[in-house]
Amino acid sequence: MRHPITNKFTVTFIFFILVLLFLCTESTPPPFSCDSSNPNTSSFPFCNAALPISQRVNDLVSRLTVDEKILQLVNGAPEIPRLGISAYEWWSEGLHGISRHGKGTLFNGTIKAATQFPQIILTASSFDENLWYRIAQAIGREARAVYNAGQLKGITLWAPNINILRDPRWGRGQETPGEDPMMVGKYGVAYVRGLQGDSFEGGKLKDGHLQTSACCKHFIAQDMDNWHNFSRYTFDAQVLKQDLADSYEPPFKNCVEQGKASSVMCAYNLVNGIPNCANFDLLTTTARGKWGLQGYIVSDCDAVEKMYTEQHYAKEPEDAVAATLKAGMDVNCGSHLKKYTKSALEKQKVKESDIDRALHNLFSVRMRLGLFNGDPSKLNYGDISAAEVCSQEHRELAVEAARSGSVLLKNSNRLLPLSKMKTTSLAVIGPKANDSEVLLGNYEGYSCKNVTLFQGLQGYVANTMYHPGCDFINCTSVAIDEAVNIAKKADYVVLVMGLDQTLEREKFDRTELGLPGMQEKLITAIAEAASKPVILVLMCGGPVDVTFAKDNQKIGGILWVGYPGEGGAAALAQILFGEHNPGGRSPVTWYPKEFNKVSMNDMRMRPEPSSGYPGRTYRFYNGPKVFEFGYGLSYTNYSYTFASVSKNQLLFKNLKVNKATENGSVLNIAVSNVGPEVCNNAMITVKVAVKNQGEMAGKHPVLLFLKHSNTVYEVPRKTLIGFKSVNLEAGANTHVTFDVKPCEHFTRANRDGTLVIDEGKHFLLVGDQEYPIPVSL
């Protein structure tokens, strides 16, 4: 029998341990200002939520000393105890789920993970705006939940990335919604509305209050990180006014004007000799003036410092402070403004009013987030609990997103779907097929549950074998004989190949477009040895040239899955075994290896026949393609017809007509000369009949394009003007309606950047169907 003192000590010790565990896991209160229980600060006008935000901000800024003001100009803004103002971290990430990157998020409390949705390039392939919105809603609510648990030091997420994927080699192409400016803009709008707590249609946030703040980045023309001797920190992008107007600017315009984004991030690079974060015309005249940005402008991290240390645009450190604050930037991700704003004031390079302007924008956003209204648990969004993070609903949404975006590129002789009952054994081969981290892409967080593609397929076929084929994704050494022996034993072979973050990522662009190392050799050898045609699953963000697989009859199926997120394993298995009918369509052009000869630093979108420059993206590129933008197969077939078109021609009379100087043959009118009434009256209602002619239900994106009969290189080869996703049972049909706005959808930019409508015959395109719409001036 134990001594009573020993038993008492044991009980006390256990109690002490339990208290420690409780204290370690107990949620820390989230940071907020204007605590009503603090009599020293609750009476300040800036704490009065009944007053207009502008009045509250003016009061707050007027109470700050110069030194206090300066410290608020960087991402890690310290607390101001005498005024009861909490510290705030502006830098948190939420590209496709709450991220472990940035300085605002801590996964060290009760919340250890968050739902990780597919990388954006895959989500975009669904061409489903409602899905994009629902994903952003989930991320926004999880962000509030993490904040409410005291593990998020700020509710400003620096996403979405809405740079177009101009060049397939860009390491960050995976973060983008693809290459089409209109589509990228629509993604930005859907994401911003979902994240910030707006309705799908917009307009719900009329009072300006925000669930979470979204940031449209990287403004502008940043789509190269580190290619040969070119670095994003010093690259001076030479961008034509024409390309700026109809390729680079539209996504940001939509993100701000329609999405009502509360932030824009200015990019590292220079455009035509001026750093983006020092460009008054870009930040103030355009983003704030023309587009109506209500929010803050943040530099990319250390971009202000780079103006002095690497670009040598600023002769002194203080010149970089002056250039950015006067241009309209509000907060510096980094420390440059913290170090040099005081001396810039002393040297009279900036005025205190320049600082006050920036602080007004910064504190306005914090107030719109409700962070100056007292205890957040008693306010809007205060009831969003940790139970929403990694909820069953959100995890199912992650699987839905991965399914909806996956693109079937090849399906010879209807190899897919496989039969779950008849498939006796499966060989899964690939260096990353049994790795769950690769599924996430970059700007990732910690998954709710980690399941590899191999493990997902094991759940469908008990006798599933695995071999990596190569030790690493670069596949410099390959175990062909071993992999072939495994393949010979299997009924079917699934090859998981492609790229990972060691080969494409931030600060690392690709220098070739094929599969890395000996992957192609390995795939070909296994295909030759297997008893049946093999299935190639491509995991990558940017496109790769797989012409060899496309042409090889022993490779029966090719499925692109991007970086499919934590639901990727379930999605792949469901697609391969016919529980889901793939309907994704590529949001990018898949270029051949020869495209690698094109200089990545050439920013021109349009081709130049005299020099052999082929142009970029499906809108202008005139070279050979592996797969087209919008390409994607299904387990069923769909047919289209134009059921009705409300106008057969467009007449723009009594307007100034220009003769296009770039080719001398196309007459056009400037859209700015067409009044709103004429534009509204010109709208065309297009109804497209869609029929599922196959034997399997499916989700299918319907893409509507426009092309001009004039094939001169200044005019896009074709342009996406609308897309809608439909669900159709086998044999069913439906009608999809598009509102075509000629003053928006029939436009292109001329050489001086003016948006114009060209005379001549235009064609609406859907599938293999065309409908002519002549334009007369």
Secondary structure, 3 states (H helix, E strand, C coil): CCCHHHHHHHHHHHHHHHHHHHHHHCCCCCCCCCCCCCCCCCCCHHHCCCCCHHHHHHHHHHCCCHHHHHHCCECEECCEHHHCECCEECCECCCCCCCCCECCECCCCCCCCCCCCCCHHHHHCCCCHHHHHHHHHHHHHHHHHHHHCCCECCCEECCCECCCCCCCCCCCHHHCCCCCHHHHHHHHHHHHHHHHCCCCCCCCCCCCCCCCEECEEEECCCCCCEECCEECCCCEECCCHHHHHHHHCHHHHHHHHCCCCCEEEECCCEECCEEHHHCHHHHHHHHHHHCCCCCEEEECCCHHHHHHHCCCCCCCHHHHHHHHHHHCCCEECCCHHHHHHHHHHHCCCCCHHHHHHHHHHHHHHHHHCCCCCCCHHHCCCCCCCHHHCCCHHHHHHHHHHHHHHCEEEEEHHHCCCCCCCCCCCEEEECCCCCCCHHHHCCCCCCCCCCCCHHHHHHCCCCCEEEECCECCCCCCCECHHHHHHHHHCCCEEEEEEECCCCCCECCECCCCCCCCCCHHHHHHHHHHHCCCCEEEEEECCCCCCCHHHHHCCCEEEEEECCCCCCCHHHHHHHHHCCCCCCCCCCCCCECCHHHHHCCCCCCCCCCECCCCECCCHHHHCCCCCCECCCCCECCCCEEEEEEEECCCCEECCCCCCEECCCCCCCEEEEHHHCCHHHHHHCCEEEEEEEEECCCCCEEEEEEEEEEECCCCCCCCCCEEEEEEEEEECCCCEEEEEEEECHHHHCEEECCCCCEEEECEEEEEEECCEEEEEEEEC
